[in-house]
Amino acid sequence: MRAGIVGLPNVGKSTLFNALTCSKSAQSANYPFCTIEPNEGVVSIPDERLGRISKYIPPQKLIPTALRLVDIAGIVKGASEGEGLGNKFLSHIREVDAILQVVRCFEDPDVVHVSGVVDPLSDIETIEIELMLADLQGLETALPKSERAAKSGDKEAKLRADAIRHCLDHLKADQPLRTLKLDEAEEKAISSFGLLTAKPILYIANVDENDLAGEGPLVQKVRQFAAKVGAQVVPVCAKLEAEIAELDEADRAEMLSSTGLEAPALTMVARQAYKVLGLQSYFTAGEKEVRAWTIPVGATAPQAAGVIHTDFEKGFIRVEVYTLADLETYKSEKEIRAAGKLRVEGKSYIMQDGDICHFLFN
């Protein structure tokens, strides 16, 4: 799964990306479109449960789950009509599964805002409008072809045409498609279009070093807006986080302490991005490794096994499951089994976040 970091030019996208991926590259130049091709990196999802499991099942290594991040160049007003190489950048967004929008919530005369004034709600509106216009154009182009195919009796084309009209009506009412409820058949019918406003979104408020908790008036505006649209906000000082990411562990802990942070704010960004994508983790634990695996919320046991290896899904027999609470209570898998707390689940079992599993397959 991939999440795209988007925003207007000079809001701190690339600085945030570098911090998240611990990139050591030089800071981006202070002008629009310094990111031309999307940079891609992998960020680990911090999970304290790995350490807790390893207390009772000591492994050779711990392996957290990870998320792919794409740093997409700044979008400007008119992007849907090609402004600022807009069409190219919008095509990069089509390829990701969720949008992490960086919103500038700090004042700095040395960092020029593309519109000349710091207004986070205007920034959000600018990008939302461009994404909606791009979706409108794409759907209006696709509709005639689907309607012609529908007239010939093609049932799938009729369903697709109906879904397209449904989406167009929603967009023309100035509503992004992520707020539109489609049934499973409709979603499948238009899935190939890569609709931009259908993608889940997380707002990252890039704050000043004096407002690390995001309590200032600019962030409050973003929080109020996000609450209305059912989205989440994570305040981050990208500049500070980039500095922290460059330090070794001892110096990092000292800097966190001096700033009053318990952990890098990027930890919350990674976790929230994971949630926005509708993902959860389960664990496998043994002498070689304690490892977190990524699965969609609602995945079945065979689907979860398939993440390890496709043969595990094909030959799935059953899964043995216990919880971290069981492990902390009984101290070992042997005692969990003796206490009758080791559950045996079949093909219909819906995986729960944090399950610790042994898969049996043919």
HELIX and SHEET records of a PDB file:
HELIX    1   1 LYS A   13  LEU A   20  1                                   8    
HELIX    2   2 GLU A   48  SER A   54  1                                   7    
HELIX    3   3 ALA A   79  GLU A   81  5                                   3    
HELIX    4   4 GLU A   83  LEU A   85  5                                   3    
HELIX    5   5 GLY A   86  ARG A   94  1                                   9    
HELIX    6   6 PRO A  120  LYS A  151  1                                  32    
HELIX    7   7 LYS A  155  LYS A  172  1                                  18    
HELIX    8   8 LEU A  177  THR A  179  5                                   3    
HELIX    9   9 GLU A  184  ALA A  189  1                                   6    
HELIX   10  10 SER A  191  PHE A  193  5                                   3    
HELIX   11  11 LEU A  196  ALA A  198  5                                   3    
HELIX   12  12 PRO A  217  VAL A  229  1                                  13    
HELIX   13  13 ALA A  238  ALA A  245  1                                   8    
HELIX   14  14 GLU A  249  THR A  259  1                                  11    
HELIX   15  15 ALA A  265  VAL A  276  1                                  12    
HELIX   16  16 ALA A  301  ILE A  308  1                                   8    
HELIX   17  17 THR A  310  LYS A  314  1                                   5    
HELIX   18  18 LEU A  324  TYR A  330  1                                   7    
HELIX   19  19 GLU A  333  ALA A  338  1                                   6    
SHEET    1   A 6 ASN A  39  SER A  44  0                                        
SHEET    2   A 6 ALA A  66  ASP A  71 -1                                        
SHEET    3   A 6 ARG A   2  VAL A   6  1                                        
SHEET    4   A 6 ALA A  98  CYS A 105  1                                        
SHEET    5   A 6 ILE A 201  VAL A 207  1                                        
SHEET    6   A 6 GLN A 232  VAL A 236  1                                        
SHEET    1   B 3 LYS A  61  ILE A  63  0                                        
SHEET    2   B 3 GLU A 289  PRO A 296  1                                        
SHEET    3   B 3 LEU A 279  ALA A 285 -1                                        
SHEET    1   C 3 ARG A 343  GLU A 345  0                                        
SHEET    2   C 3 PHE A 316  TYR A 322 -1                                        
SHEET    3   C 3 ILE A 356  PHE A 361 -1                                        
END                                                                             
